[in-house]
């Protein structure tokens, strides 16, 4: 598939990635060589700070696009991550059109937004400053995460906000907001996820979701989801170890 991550997202290519939660450039480098279309670096729940994210970006290089979930949708969190130079950001807990407007503004340089100007890795440490600030608004993907029942109720107004590129469903937090934490396959939870899918499909907006394994995400790919995050680095390690021991111990 030719093109940047954002171009592939806009084109509707199916993009399969996995979550990185450990501050390990080596694990990131290994996974970037496996053929994933993107890597989801989690600074909301993982052990990763800005320094760790930068090392991961340096380790993966041009092997695989890295999208970083920021810890919160505030100005400081967003600009610190964007200045590291990822291909895009995922913003958690977007519950209203007002949230979406504010986040887009934080992600975009003026005149489209209010992102402040610094000089760091994204800008080639100053050597590619003008090139980056001239193109970042068009090239950096902005993905909003829908993971609360309030967000589902507001999804029609959220998708009307301009300036972001995709919606990403967080099924586990959504289930928790419905009093069914962890019950992501419960009919009630699946019905709300389907509401999001229908609205995004009608709006022509790219849609993503997380699943713990391949079997969990296959049905969503069949229903038109194109931004897929499957598994987590820690889960891959644990499952591989379990399978090896089970084989050896019978």
N, C-alpha and C positions, 0 to 999 in steps of 0.2 A: 504494500500500500504506500503510494507516494504522498508526500505532503507533510505538513507539520501536524502536531497533535490536534490543534484547534481546527485545522482544515479537515482532518479526518472525522472529527466530531461533527462538524457542520455538514459533511458529506453523507453522514449516516453509516459510516463503516462500523462494524462490530469491533470494539476495543476491549480486550480482555487483560485485566491487570490483577495485582495482588497487593495486600496491605503490608507495609513495613512498620513495625512498632518498636524495633530494637535499634539502639544507636550504634549500628555496626556497618561501616562502609563495605566491609568484606561480604556480608550477607547481601547487601544491596547490589554489589558488583556481580555476585554469582547469579542472583535472580534477574539482573538486567541482561544476562547472557542466555537466558532460558527461552527467549522468544515471546515474552509478554509484550503487549502493545503499550503498556504504561505501568507505572508503579505509584501506588497510593501511600504516601508518607504521612503518618498520623501523629501530629503534634498535639492533638486534643487529649488522647488517652495514653499515648505511648510515652517513652522515656526521652523523647527527642526535644532538644532545644535548638535554637538557631545554629549553633556551632555544629551540632550533629547533622542537621539537615544540610548544611553546606558541605560537610565531608561526604555525605551520601551523593549529593549532586556532582561533586568532583569525581567520586568513584565510578558513578554510572556514566558520566560523560555523555557522549552521543549515542550510547548503546540503546537507551530506552527513555522516553519522556517521563519526567517525574512531576506528579501533581501532589501538592502538599495541602492536607487539611489543617487549617489554622486552629488554634485553641479556642478562639472566639471571634465574633464578627465585629471587632472594634478596630479603630484606625491603626493603633500601634501594632497589634498582632498581624494585621494584614500587610502593612508596609514592610515590617521586618522580614516576613517570609518572601514577599515579592522581590525585595532587594537582593535576595540570594540567587534569583534567576531561574526559578522553576518554570515549567511549561504552563502551569496554571495553578489555581488554588480552589479548594473546596471549603465552603463556609458552612459551619454547622448551625443548626437551630434557627433556620429562617422560617418565621411563623406568620409573616404578613407582608403585604406589598410595601409597607413603610420600611420594614427590615431590608427588603430586597433593594429598594431605592438607595438606602443609606450605604449598603455594602457595595453596590456598583460604584457609587461615588468614591468610596475609599480605594477601590481597585483601579480607578482610571486617573491618569494625569489630566490637569486642566487643558482645554476648557470643558472636557467631558466629565471631569470629576474633581476631586480634591486631594488626590494622592500627592504627598510631599516628595520633594526631590532630594535624594541622597546620592552618594557615590559608593558603590560596593560591587560585589561580584557580578550582579546583573548588568552593570554598566562597564564591565571589563576593567573595574577599578579606576575608571575615568578615561581609559583609552578608547572606549566605544560609547561614551556617554550620550552624545547627540543621536547616534544611530539607535540606541535603545529607547530613549525617551520619545523619539519620533515614531517608533513602531510598536511600543509595548501595548498601547490601547487596542491595537488590532490583532496582536499576536498572542497575548497571554489569555488563556481560557479562564473564565469565571464560572464556577459551578456552585449552585445553591443546594443545600441539603434540606430535604423535607423529612422530618423525623418526629413530628408531634401531631396529635389529632387537630390542634388549632391550625396548623399549617395546611392540613388537608382541607379543612373548612374554608380556608382562604386561598386555595390553589388557583382558582380562576382569576383572581386579581393579581396574584404573584406572577403568573406567566405573562401578564400584560406589561410588566415592567421591562424596559429595554436595557440592553447592555450586558446581559449575562448569556451564557452559551448552553447550559444544560441544567437539568434537575436531577439530583441524586437522592434516591429514597434510602432512609436509614430504618430498616424494618424492626430492629431490636428496640431502639428508643421509641419508635412509634407504638410498638406493642406495650411498652411500659406506660406510655401516656394514656393507654386505653385500659389500664389495670390488668394487663395480661403479659407481663414482662417475660420475654423469652419465648412466648407462644407465637412465633412469627407465622406459623402455618394455620393458626386459628382462622376459621371462616370470617369472623368479624374483622380481623386485621387484614386479611387478604382482600376483603371488600373495599377497605379504605385505600389500600395500595392500588387497587384497580381504578378507583376514582382518580387518583393522580395520573395513572397511565392514560386514561381516556382524555383527560384535559390536556395533557402534554402532547398526545398524539394529534388532537384536533388543532393545537397551536403550532404543530410542526416543530416541536422542540425536542432535542435529544434528551434521552432519559436513561438513568443508570440505577444500579442497585448492588448491594452487597449480599453475598451468600457464603456460608461456611465451606461449601465444597461444590464440586461440579454438578452433582445432582440437584443441589439447591438452586443453582442459577440457570440451568438448562430451560426450565419452563418460561423464565422471563425473557431469555433470548428468543424463544419461539413466539413470544408476544410482542416483540419489537424493541425490547430494551437493547441499547447498543453500547452503553458504558458499564462494563461489568467488572466488579472487584470480587475475586474469589479467593478465600483463604487468607491466612495471616502467617507471617514468617514463623512465629512461635508454634502455630498449629502444624505447619509443614514439618518442623523439626520433631515435634512430639509424636506425630503420626508415623513418621519414618522410623523413629526409635521403637515405637510400639510394635509396628509391623515386623521389624527385624527380630525383636525379642520373641514375639509370638511364633515366628517361623522356626527359630532356633530351639525354643522350649516346647514346641508342639502344642 
